[in-house]
Amino acid sequence: MTQATSRRPHYLRRFWAELGRMGGEHDAFIKVIIVERIVKAIVLIALAIGLMVAGEKGLLTTWAQYAQDQLNLDADDGVIVHLLLRVLLVIGSFTHVNVVALAAIAYALLEGTEGVGLAMRRRWAEYLTVIATGILIPFEAYEVIHRATLFKVGALLVNLAVVGYLAYRKRLFVGI
């Protein structure tokens, strides 16, 4: 048994070495992903700050109703809504506006990390982008199937393109 492990490094050791590698040169699509992730992070932080300020001034209800009407976001009793409500009940000490703002900031940090990591040509950033984007694809597909809007279809197609391109072109998850 010791001879078999001495010939080839353990999976976790190979995976760690893979994450530490530098990625190749950036092509145009990678540059678009970098800009998209960093811009999205900046917008999310601005929206989170706006949520906190609007929540204190009472403007949030008016804006939320307007956004719901414009984006066709019918808040029904789906599984995701129930999960979010349970999380809000557990947290309890925060207002829901603060929780949403904190979630937006956390998501902005994730997006910013992806963008900066990709800009620095880090291999771990390619993996992070594929995994973080890929996790949301089933939820986006569910939303498109049940309440399709141009915005939702576009977001799903962009995320499918990002995951497919990075996984295939960068040869992620091959040979680890």
Secondary structure, 3 states (H helix, E strand, C coil): CHHHHHHCCCHHHHHHHHHHCECCCCCHHHHHHHHHHHHHHHHHHHHHHHHHHHHHHCCHHHHHHHHHHHHCCCCCCCHHHHHHHHHHHHHCCCCHHHHHHHHHHHHHHHHHHHHHHHHCCEHHHHHHHHHHHHHHHHHHHHHHHHCCCHHHHHHHHHHHHHHHHHHHHCCCCCCC
